[in-house]
Amino acid sequence: MTIGPVETQFFTLPQPFILDSGDSLGQLTLAYETYGTLNENADNAVLVFHALTGSQHAAGHNPSVPGTGNLWTQECHNGWWDNFIGPGLAIDSDRYFIICINYLGSCYGSTGPRSLNPQTGQPYGGDFPVISAWDVVHSQLKLLDHLQIDQLHAVIGGSLGGMLSLLMATRCPKRVKYVIPLATGAETTVLQRILNFEQIIAIRNDPNFNDGHFYDGEPPNQGVTLARIVAHKTFVSLNVLEGRARKDIEISEKIGNFYELSHPIESYMLYQGQKFAQRFDANSYLRILNLWQHYSLSSDAWAFASCQAQEYLVFSIDSDVCFYPEEQMSVVSALERAGVRVTYITVHSTKGHDSFLLEPELYAPYIRFVLRGSVPA
C-alpha cells in the first residue's frame, strides 16, 4: 500500500543562518514532506536524506511544488522512494513519522541559487555562498528543533544521503538512535573526486553558464547534459545500461559537424542527460557536487567514538561502481573497532548503485527488522 496525494511544506528559520564558511543567509527556507504521525513522546521520527539530485518528495504523489518553476517535471511527481515508505512498507508510515527535507542549496523549494537574494531582489545565481555537508545537516537539525524532535528514532540515507546520515550520527550522536546508510562511504574517493570534477568542468565550460548568472537567458543545458552523462554510467551496471538502451528513445543527432550517433547506448545516455537538464538547476548541482568534494568523515574508529548508544545497519550492493562495497566495509570495520553495534548486509543485484532506489524487496526485511529494535547482538 502506498501513500496518496501529498503536499510540500515549508519552514523558514526566524534568524540568519550562519554557514561553515562564515558567510550567512539572511533567510533560510527548507522544503520538506512528512508521512505518518508524530507520537506524543516525539520519539518515532525517521529522517530520510535524499541522494545527490533528489528532493523532499520521497513518497506519494505531488504534482506541483511552489517556487520550483518548470523544474518540477513529470519525473518528479511520484515519490522517489515510493516502494519503501508507506503503510506496512519497510519504513511504515502507520508506525513512524517520516521526514524528508530538500537540501539547502538545492532547487526544489529550499533556499538555493534560484532564490531571491534579499539584498538585491534578484536570484543569487553564481553569488550563492558555498555550502558544506555540515551546513545541510545543521539546517535540517533546525527543522527538527522546530518540530520539537530531540532524538530521531532513525536516520536513513543512500549514496550522498548516506554520507550525510553518517555525518549527523557522528556529530550529534545523542540525536539519533538507529543509523541506516545504504551504498555510501565515509569519505570522497579518488574516483568520485575525478568524476565530480569532470561534471563541474562540463557545466562551467558551457558558454551559457556566465559564472552562474544565466536566469535571464538560456540555461547551460549542454553542460548539465554532459555532466549527467559522466555520472549516469556509475549509477547502473553496464549490462543494465545496454538493456535500457531501447530504440524507442533513439535520438538522431549529430555531435558537431562530423559525428552522428551510431549506437542506441549513445542515444540512451544523451536522452538521460537532456531529461535531467530539464529538471535540475546547474548552480544547485555545482553547490552539491562541491560539498561532496569536500566531505570527509574518516573511517577511523575515532569518528564513531561517541556512537556506542547507536545501532547501525549498513548496506552494500555487490555491483555498485559509484560507492564500491569496500567503502562500506571500511565503515563497518571502524564501527566494530569503536565498539558500536552494527549489522552489515551485502545486496546481490544486477542493477548497480541504483538498486537501493529500485529493489525494495532486497532491503525491506532488514530495514523493518532494525527499525523495530531487533538488531541481533
C-alpha positions as CSV (number, residue, x, y, z in Angstrom):
1,M,0.0,0.0,0.0
2,T,1.4,3.4,-1.0
3,I,0.9,6.9,0.2
4,G,-1.6,9.0,-1.7
5,P,-1.5,12.7,-2.6
6,V,0.9,14.8,-0.5
7,E,2.0,18.5,-0.4
8,T,5.4,20.0,0.3
9,Q,5.6,22.1,3.5
10,F,8.0,25.0,4.2
11,F,9.9,26.0,7.2
12,T,11.6,29.4,7.5
13,L,14.2,30.0,10.1
14,P,13.4,33.2,12.1
15,Q,17.0,34.3,12.3
16,P,20.0,34.4,9.9
17,F,21.7,31.1,9.3
18,I,25.5,31.1,9.8
19,L,27.4,28.8,7.3
20,D,30.5,26.8,7.8
21,S,32.4,29.3,5.6
22,G,31.5,32.2,7.9
23,D,29.0,33.6,5.4
24,S,25.4,33.9,6.5
25,L,22.0,33.6,4.8
26,G,19.6,36.3,6.0
27,Q,16.7,34.0,5.3
28,L,16.7,30.2,5.2
29,T,13.7,28.2,4.0
30,L,13.6,24.4,3.8
31,A,11.1,22.5,1.7
32,Y,10.0,19.2,3.3
33,E,7.4,16.5,3.4
34,T,6.2,14.3,6.2
35,Y,4.4,10.9,6.2
36,G,2.7,9.4,9.2
37,T,2.0,11.0,12.6
38,L,4.5,12.2,15.3
39,N,3.6,10.4,18.5
40,E,3.0,12.0,21.9
41,N,6.6,11.4,23.0
42,A,8.0,12.6,19.7
43,D,10.2,9.5,19.6
44,N,9.0,7.8,16.4
45,A,10.6,10.2,13.8
46,V,12.6,8.8,10.9
47,L,14.7,11.3,8.9
48,V,15.4,10.3,5.3
49,F,18.3,12.1,3.5
50,H,17.8,12.1,-0.3
51,A,20.5,11.4,-2.8
52,L,22.5,14.0,-4.9
53,T,19.8,15.3,-7.1
54,G,16.8,14.0,-5.2
55,S,14.1,16.1,-3.5
56,Q,11.9,16.2,-0.4
57,H,9.3,14.2,-2.3
58,A,10.1,10.7,-1.1
59,A,6.6,9.2,-1.2
60,G,3.1,9.7,-2.6
61,H,2.0,11.9,-5.5
62,N,2.8,15.6,-5.6
63,P,2.1,17.3,-9.0
64,S,3.5,20.7,-8.0
65,V,5.8,22.5,-5.6
66,P,5.7,26.3,-5.2
67,G,8.9,28.0,-6.3
68,T,10.2,25.3,-8.5
69,G,9.1,26.7,-11.8
70,N,9.4,24.3,-14.7
71,L,12.0,22.1,-12.9
72,W,9.2,20.1,-11.2
73,T,8.8,17.8,-14.3
74,Q,6.6,14.8,-14.6
75,E,9.5,12.7,-13.5
76,C,9.3,14.4,-10.1
77,H,5.6,13.8,-9.4
78,N,5.8,10.4,-7.8
79,G,7.9,9.9,-4.7
80,W,11.5,8.6,-5.4
81,W,11.2,6.0,-2.5
82,D,7.5,5.2,-3.0
83,N,8.0,1.5,-2.6
84,F,9.9,1.9,0.7
85,I,7.7,4.4,2.6
86,G,4.1,3.9,3.3
87,P,1.6,1.8,5.4
88,G,3.0,-1.6,6.1
89,L,6.2,-0.9,4.0
90,A,9.8,-1.1,5.1
91,I,9.5,2.4,6.6
92,D,6.0,2.1,7.9
93,S,4.0,5.3,8.0
94,D,1.5,3.7,10.3
95,R,4.3,3.3,12.9
96,Y,6.7,6.1,12.2
97,F,6.7,9.9,11.4
98,I,8.9,10.1,8.3
99,I,10.5,13.4,7.3
100,C,12.4,14.2,4.1
101,I,13.9,17.6,3.5
102,N,15.3,19.2,0.4
103,Y,18.9,20.2,0.8
104,L,19.9,23.7,1.5
105,G,21.4,24.8,-1.9
106,S,19.2,22.5,-3.9
107,C,16.4,23.7,-6.3
108,Y,13.1,22.1,-5.1
109,G,11.9,24.7,-2.7
110,S,14.7,25.1,-0.2
111,T,16.9,28.2,-0.3
112,G,19.4,27.9,-3.1
113,P,20.9,29.8,-6.0
114,R,17.5,30.3,-7.7
115,S,16.2,32.0,-4.5
116,L,15.9,35.8,-4.4
117,N,18.8,37.5,-2.7
118,P,17.2,39.8,-0.2
119,Q,19.9,42.4,-0.7
120,T,19.4,42.7,-4.4
121,G,15.9,41.4,-5.1
122,Q,17.4,39.2,-7.8
123,P,18.2,35.4,-7.8
124,Y,21.5,34.7,-6.1
125,G,22.8,32.8,-9.2
126,G,26.6,32.4,-9.0
127,D,26.7,34.6,-5.9
128,F,25.1,31.9,-3.8
129,P,27.5,31.0,-1.0
130,V,29.5,27.8,-0.7
131,I,27.5,25.1,1.2
132,S,29.2,22.3,3.2
133,A,27.8,18.9,4.2
134,W,27.5,20.2,7.8
135,D,25.5,23.2,6.6
136,V,22.9,20.8,5.1
137,V,22.8,18.6,8.3
138,H,22.8,21.7,10.6
139,S,19.9,23.3,8.7
140,Q,17.9,20.1,9.0
141,L,18.6,20.0,12.7
142,K,17.0,23.4,12.9
143,L,13.8,22.0,11.4
144,L,13.9,19.1,13.8
145,D,14.1,21.6,16.7
146,H,11.1,23.4,15.2
147,L,9.2,20.1,15.2
148,Q,10.3,19.5,18.8
149,I,12.1,16.3,17.9
150,D,15.0,15.8,20.3
151,Q,16.0,12.4,19.2
152,L,15.3,10.6,15.9
153,H,14.3,7.0,16.0
154,A,16.4,6.6,12.9
155,V,18.2,8.4,10.2
156,I,18.4,6.8,6.7
157,G,20.1,7.8,3.5
158,G,21.5,6.3,0.3
159,S,24.5,7.5,-1.7
160,L,25.3,11.1,-0.8
161,G,22.3,10.9,1.6
162,G,24.1,8.1,3.4
163,M,27.2,10.3,3.8
164,L,25.0,12.9,5.4
165,S,23.3,10.4,7.7
166,L,26.7,9.3,8.9
167,L,27.7,12.9,9.5
168,M,24.6,13.6,11.6
169,A,25.0,10.4,13.6
170,T,28.6,11.1,14.5
171,R,28.4,14.9,15.1
172,C,25.2,14.6,17.1
173,P,25.2,11.1,18.5
174,K,22.5,11.8,21.1
175,R,20.0,12.9,18.4
176,V,20.0,9.5,16.6
177,K,19.2,6.0,17.7
178,Y,19.4,3.9,14.6
179,V,21.5,4.7,11.6
180,I,20.9,3.1,8.2
181,P,23.3,4.1,5.4
182,L,22.9,2.5,2.0
183,A,25.5,2.3,-0.7
184,T,27.7,5.1,0.7
185,G,31.0,5.8,2.3
186,A,32.8,7.8,4.9
187,E,34.9,10.0,2.5
188,T,35.1,11.1,-1.1
189,T,37.2,8.6,-3.1
190,V,39.7,9.5,-5.8
191,L,37.4,8.1,-8.5
192,Q,34.4,10.1,-7.2
193,R,36.5,13.2,-7.0
194,I,37.6,12.8,-10.6
195,L,34.0,12.1,-11.8
196,N,32.6,15.1,-9.9
197,F,35.4,17.3,-11.2
198,E,34.6,16.3,-14.8
199,Q,30.9,17.3,-14.2
200,I,31.9,20.7,-12.7
201,I,34.1,21.5,-15.7
202,A,31.4,20.4,-18.1
203,I,28.9,22.9,-16.6
204,R,31.4,25.7,-16.2
205,N,32.6,25.4,-19.8
206,D,29.1,25.7,-21.2
207,P,29.1,29.2,-22.9
208,N,25.6,29.9,-21.4
209,F,26.8,29.4,-17.8
210,N,28.0,33.0,-17.4
211,D,29.5,32.4,-13.9
212,G,26.1,31.2,-12.7
213,H,24.2,34.3,-13.8
214,F,22.0,32.8,-16.5
215,Y,18.5,33.0,-15.2
216,D,17.5,35.8,-17.5
217,G,18.8,33.9,-20.6
218,E,19.5,30.4,-21.9
219,P,20.4,27.9,-19.2
220,P,23.7,25.9,-19.6
221,N,21.7,22.7,-20.6
222,Q,24.5,21.3,-22.8
223,G,26.9,21.4,-19.8
224,V,24.4,19.8,-17.5
225,T,23.6,17.2,-20.0
226,L,27.2,16.2,-20.3
227,A,27.6,16.3,-16.6
228,R,24.8,13.8,-16.2
229,I,26.2,11.5,-18.9
230,V,29.5,11.5,-16.9
231,A,27.7,10.5,-13.7
232,H,25.0,8.2,-15.1
233,K,27.4,5.4,-16.0
234,T,28.2,4.9,-12.4
235,F,24.5,4.6,-11.3
236,V,23.7,1.3,-13.0
237,S,25.7,-1.6,-14.2
238,L,26.9,-1.6,-17.8
239,N,24.7,-4.7,-18.6
240,V,21.6,-2.9,-17.4
241,L,22.6,0.3,-19.3
242,E,22.8,-1.8,-22.5
243,G,19.5,-3.4,-21.8
244,R,17.8,0.0,-21.2
245,A,19.1,1.5,-24.5
246,R,15.9,0.9,-26.4
247,K,15.2,2.2,-29.9
248,D,12.0,3.9,-28.8
249,I,14.1,6.7,-27.2
250,E,16.7,6.8,-30.0
251,I,17.8,10.4,-30.8
252,S,19.0,11.2,-34.3
253,E,21.6,13.9,-33.8
254,K,25.0,15.0,-34.9
255,I,27.7,15.9,-32.4
256,G,29.5,18.8,-34.1
257,N,29.9,18.7,-37.9
258,F,31.0,15.1,-38.3
259,Y,29.9,12.7,-35.7
260,E,26.4,11.1,-35.8
261,L,25.1,8.9,-33.0
262,S,25.9,5.4,-34.0
263,H,24.6,3.2,-31.2
264,P,21.4,3.0,-29.0
265,I,23.6,3.4,-25.9
266,E,24.6,6.8,-27.1
267,S,21.0,7.8,-27.7
268,Y,20.1,6.5,-24.2
269,M,22.8,8.4,-22.4
270,L,22.0,11.6,-24.3
271,Y,18.4,11.2,-23.5
272,Q,19.1,10.7,-19.8
273,G,21.3,13.8,-19.8
274,Q,18.8,16.0,-21.6
275,K,16.0,14.8,-19.4
276,F,18.0,15.7,-16.3
277,A,18.9,19.1,-17.6
278,Q,15.2,19.9,-17.7
279,R,14.6,19.1,-14.0
280,F,17.7,20.3,-12.2
281,D,19.4,23.7,-11.8
282,A,23.0,24.0,-12.8
283,N,24.0,26.2,-9.9
284,S,22.4,23.8,-7.4
285,Y,24.2,20.9,-9.0
286,L,27.6,22.7,-8.6
287,R,26.9,23.6,-5.0
288,I,26.0,20.0,-4.0
289,L,28.9,18.5,-6.0
290,N,31.2,20.9,-4.2
291,L,30.0,19.8,-0.7
292,W,30.6,16.2,-1.8
293,Q,34.1,17.1,-3.0
294,H,34.9,18.4,0.5
295,Y,33.2,15.7,2.5
296,S,35.4,13.6,4.8
297,L,34.2,11.8,7.9
298,S,37.1,9.4,8.0
299,S,36.5,5.7,8.5
300,D,38.9,5.6,11.5
301,A,37.3,4.3,14.7
302,W,37.6,7.7,16.5
303,A,34.9,9.1,14.2
304,F,32.5,6.7,15.9
305,A,33.9,7.0,19.4
306,S,30.7,8.7,20.7
307,C,28.3,6.4,19.0
308,Q,28.2,3.4,21.3
309,A,24.5,4.0,22.2
310,Q,23.6,3.8,18.5
311,E,22.9,0.8,16.3
312,Y,23.8,0.6,12.6
313,L,22.6,-1.3,9.6
314,V,25.0,-0.8,6.7
315,F,24.1,-1.9,3.1
316,S,26.5,-2.7,0.3
317,I,25.5,-3.5,-3.3
318,D,27.8,-6.0,-4.9
319,S,27.5,-4.4,-8.4
320,D,27.9,-0.8,-7.2
321,V,30.6,1.1,-9.1
322,C,29.7,4.5,-7.6
323,F,30.3,3.5,-4.0
324,Y,32.3,0.3,-4.1
325,P,31.5,-2.3,-1.4
326,E,35.0,-1.8,0.1
327,E,33.8,1.7,1.2
328,Q,31.0,0.2,3.3
329,M,33.3,-2.5,4.7
330,S,35.7,0.3,5.8
331,V,32.8,2.0,7.7
332,V,31.7,-1.4,9.3
333,S,35.3,-2.1,10.4
334,A,35.6,1.3,12.0
335,L,32.2,0.8,13.8
336,E,33.4,-2.6,15.1
337,R,36.7,-1.2,16.4
338,A,34.8,1.6,18.1
339,G,32.5,-1.0,19.9
340,V,29.4,0.2,18.1
341,R,26.6,-2.3,17.3
342,V,26.4,-2.9,13.6
343,T,24.8,-5.3,11.1
344,Y,26.3,-5.5,7.6
345,I,24.2,-6.6,4.6
346,T,25.5,-7.2,1.1
347,V,22.7,-7.0,-1.5
348,H,23.3,-9.1,-4.6
349,S,21.8,-7.1,-7.6
350,T,22.5,-6.6,-11.3
351,K,21.2,-3.0,-11.1
352,G,24.3,-1.4,-9.6
353,H,24.2,1.7,-7.4
354,D,20.5,2.4,-8.2
355,S,19.4,-0.8,-6.6
356,F,18.6,1.0,-3.4
357,L,16.1,3.0,-5.3
358,L,14.6,0.2,-7.4
359,E,14.5,-3.1,-5.4
360,P,12.7,-2.7,-2.1
361,E,12.4,-6.4,-1.6
362,L,16.1,-6.7,-1.2
363,Y,16.2,-4.2,1.7
364,A,12.8,-4.1,3.3
365,P,13.1,-7.1,5.6
366,Y,16.3,-5.9,7.2
367,I,15.2,-2.2,7.5
368,R,11.9,-3.3,9.1
369,F,13.7,-5.6,11.5
370,V,16.2,-2.9,12.6
371,L,13.7,-0.1,13.0
372,R,11.6,-2.3,15.3
373,G,14.6,-2.6,17.6
374,S,15.5,-6.1,16.9
375,V,19.2,-5.8,15.9
376,P,21.0,-9.0,16.9
377,A,23.9,-8.7,19.3
